[in-house]
Amino acid sequence: MAAGPYNYSYIFKYIIIGDMGVGKSCLLHQFTEKKFMADCPHTIGVEFGTRIIEVSGQKIKLQIWDTAGQERFRAVTRSYYRGAAGALMVYDITRRSTYNHLSSWLTDARNLTNPNTVIFLIGNKGDLDAQRDVTYEEAKQFADENGLLFLEASAKTGDNVEDVFLETAKKIFQNIQDGSLDLNAAESGVQHKPSARPGQTLNNEQQPKDSNCSC
């Protein structure tokens, strides 16, 4: 059964960050479309995707901003960090340079988002294990030392892609429940939108126009 456009309780804003070519757009496409996008063009500026998921019985709409990895777009993409509830920081397990740049991406994420933003480290291209240039253990250690969630994933096969987006949402929702995330703060990256129940009165924006109106 298709969900209506208002059938969710929260909106969470995500950003996806990392070097050019690590597979950020492919991860987004795999999550929102359940397809692998081969020969994906490099993002210019930002791209956008949405999907409604469920966490603890609550429908949540994810608004996901996929940012360009090139340095020349950093000034533009930095403006999208503001008010992000979740940040997915991606590197390519077959290219050590993309891993070595994580500290720079993390610095931006820490400085430009709110203190409660959930940051998830993703080692993409797990399907290319034979070409691995970064071990799971060292990436896990980096994540642990910096208080990040961590998984290796594959945008091509879909392995762990769902988990990355869902686990980030679960952590954000947990922060809401325990009171560490203030929904009234403009920078929280979360909007609360009570779902319309059967028989509930629509607000003015949703009210159907009177068929007898002569205007």
Secondary structure as the mmCIF struct_conf table of DSSP 4:
data_model
#
loop_
_struct_conf.conf_type_id
_struct_conf.id
_struct_conf.beg_label_comp_id
_struct_conf.beg_label_asym_id
_struct_conf.beg_label_seq_id
_struct_conf.end_label_comp_id
_struct_conf.end_label_asym_id
_struct_conf.end_label_seq_id
HELX_LH_PP_P HELX_LH_PP_P1 ALA A 2 GLY A 4
TURN_TY1_P TURN_TY1_P1 PRO A 5 TYR A 6
BEND BEND1 SER A 9 SER A 9
STRN STRN1 TYR A 10 GLY A 18
BEND BEND2 ASP A 19 ASP A 19
TURN_TY1_P TURN_TY1_P2 MET A 20 GLY A 21
BEND BEND3 VAL A 22 GLY A 23
HELX_RH_AL_P HELX_RH_AL_P1 LYS A 24 GLU A 33
BEND BEND4 LYS A 34 LYS A 35
TURN_TY1_P TURN_TY1_P3 ALA A 38 ASP A 39
HELX_LH_PP_P HELX_LH_PP_P2 CYS A 40 THR A 43
BEND BEND5 ILE A 44 GLY A 45
STRN STRN2 VAL A 46 VAL A 55
TURN_TY1_P TURN_TY1_P4 SER A 56 GLY A 57
STRN STRN3 GLN A 58 THR A 67
BEND BEND6 GLN A 70 GLN A 70
HELX_RH_3T_P HELX_RH_3T_P1 GLU A 71 PHE A 73
HELX_RH_AL_P HELX_RH_AL_P2 ARG A 74 THR A 77
HELX_RH_3T_P HELX_RH_3T_P2 ARG A 78 TYR A 80
TURN_TY1_P TURN_TY1_P5 TYR A 81 GLY A 83
BEND BEND7 ALA A 85 ALA A 85
STRN STRN4 GLY A 86 ASP A 92
TURN_TY1_P TURN_TY1_P6 ILE A 93 THR A 94
HELX_RH_AL_P HELX_RH_AL_P3 ARG A 96 ASN A 100
TURN_TY1_P TURN_TY1_P7 HIS A 101 HIS A 101
HELX_RH_AL_P HELX_RH_AL_P4 LEU A 102 LEU A 112
BEND BEND8 THR A 113 THR A 113
TURN_TY1_P TURN_TY1_P8 PRO A 115 ASN A 116
STRN STRN5 VAL A 118 ASN A 124
HELX_RH_3T_P HELX_RH_3T_P3 GLY A 126 GLN A 131
BEND BEND9 VAL A 134 VAL A 134
HELX_RH_AL_P HELX_RH_AL_P5 TYR A 136 GLU A 145
TURN_TY1_P TURN_TY1_P9 ASN A 146 GLY A 147
STRN STRN6 LEU A 149 GLU A 152
TURN_TY1_P TURN_TY1_P10 ALA A 155 THR A 157
TURN_TY1_P TURN_TY1_P11 ASP A 159 ASN A 160
HELX_RH_AL_P HELX_RH_AL_P6 VAL A 161 GLN A 177
TURN_TY1_P TURN_TY1_P12 ASP A 178 GLY A 179
BEND BEND10 LEU A 181 LEU A 181
TURN_TY1_P TURN_TY1_P13 LEU A 183 ASN A 184
BEND BEND11 ALA A 185 ALA A 185
TURN_TY1_P TURN_TY1_P14 ALA A 186 GLU A 187
BEND BEND12 SER A 188 SER A 188
STRN STRN7 VAL A 190 HIS A 192
HELX_LH_PP_P HELX_LH_PP_P3 PRO A 194 ARG A 197
TURN_TY1_P TURN_TY1_P15 PRO A 198 GLY A 199
HELX_LH_PP_P HELX_LH_PP_P4 GLN A 200 LEU A 202
TURN_TY1_P TURN_TY1_P16 ASN A 204 GLN A 206
HELX_LH_PP_P HELX_LH_PP_P5 GLN A 207 ASP A 210
TURN_TY1_P TURN_TY1_P17 SER A 211 ASN A 212
#
